[in-house]
Structures are given as C-alpha cells and as structure tokens.
C-alpha cells in the first residue's frame, strides 16, 4: 500500500516571489514614486523604514515655489540643509511676494461687477475673494502661533499692517536663511523673485497693481533682494537664469561687493530678466546704476 511518504515529489517548483518595490532599479522606482498622489506617497513612506529612506528625495520636486502666506523659505532651508538628497533635486526656485491695497482692490472688484444683480454680484465677489481671504487667515494663524510660542517677533511693518492698514498681511521673510538655503542646492539653475505677479484668483489679478505691490513692500523687498544678491555673489553654483520683477537695489545696497570676485552663480548666468516698478521716486537712477554694476559681473550673458 502506498503512503503519502511514498508519493513522488511534485515537479512543480513554487512560483518566485515578485520583487519588492524597494528592490526595483532606481530609475523605475523613481518613475513609480513620481506618479503617486500625496496621500499614496505618505503611505509608501510609512510602509517601511527602507521605503521611507528610498523615497526621501521625493519630498522635494525639481521646481520649488514660495508664496507669501507660507513659511516656504524655512521649508527650503530645511530641505536643503537637513536632507541633501532633497536639495540636489531642486533646479528651479521661485518666490512670489505680492500685496494689495485691499480697500482699492475690493472697490475696483465691486465696480467691475456693478452691472450684475445684487445677489449674483455678492455670490461672484465671494467666489473671487475666497482664496485671498483664506491666504490671509493662514498668515494670521501662523503669526498668532509664533507669538504664543515666543519664537518669532513680527517685524514692525507686519505688526502695522495687522492693526492699522488695509494692506495684504504677509509673513516676515527670514533673510538670514537665504545664503544657507541656496548653498544646499548644488543643481540650482533658475531663480525667480517677483513682487509683481498675482498669486491669487485670476479675477483678483484683474485688480492687482504690480507697481503698487512693489510700493507697499518697498523696504522689505529691498532687504530681501539685497540678501539674495549678496548670497548669489559668493555662491559656487552654475546658475543659468535669474529673474527679478520689482528691482529696487541701489549701489548703496551693493557696497563692498565690487572688491570681492563674483562666484559662478553670477558669472555663469546666461539669461537675466529684470523689471523695474514705476515708483516715480528719487532712486530710479540709482537703481539703474546698481543693475549696470551687477550685469558687469555676469560674463556669460547672451
């Protein structure tokens, strides 16, 4: 009598286990991760320590966008200094600084819709300005939190806006992080700083005044531009493109730099776009002289 022990062994070998996601070639793993939604990406990183480590570079994208109601300069600094693999992925950085005279903008927006029935006009105005109001609430939440923690004191300009004016409320920009953040971006190729672009709803853009945006932020904008230029002056990264909308610097802001050789971030530039705001003030000629001095250091401009 045959028994189970006497039965011949099966000739069918067990099917090999499919390769795990973490064992895929780097190019294929990258292609898969880049297609994931934000929720799926979070779940992937929570699945295992190995996957969390392999997916870490994808915490950043090739393009980094900073907006005035978010702490994006701190985020960029965190990515570039804490996770070098994230900083290495970033090739294009853009910061948008925008401000409105709210009273004038609301008035103009209302005027554009004056011909509508009151109910329709009210509904349209609410829809147009919802995104802007949400951005302002986000700023107030952050400022409230930082004040409670005692971590950050709002700049005088910001405190004044919050209490006494109808200007857009913006977060203080941490200029002290600029140099360190840029130094952690070895593959940076394009940098854009604009005070003349509307980041809100396209209907808000119809009442957005680029020159007024620069004028409302004149002192803070000049400070930010000065820090970026001084950081680029000593940055050894082959930057290819620089755009500054709302240029405000004078030769005074560049004092001491002429004696220091400019590094590759300026000497390698091939594309420069600068737009001057129509401020009609006494510094127009001084700004032109500062721009001319900077361009003299950009040896590779086409």
PyMOL commands that set and color helices and strands:
alter all, ss='L'
color gray80, all
select helices_A, chain A and resi 4-6+21-23+26-33+38-47+49-59+72-82+84-87+102-112+118-149+156-164+175-183+202-205+210-216+218-233+251-254+264-267+284-295
alter helices_A, ss='H'
color red, helices_A
select strands_A, chain A and resi 63-66+92-96+190-194+241-245+271-275
alter strands_A, ss='S'
color yellow, strands_A
deselect
rebuild
show_as cartoon
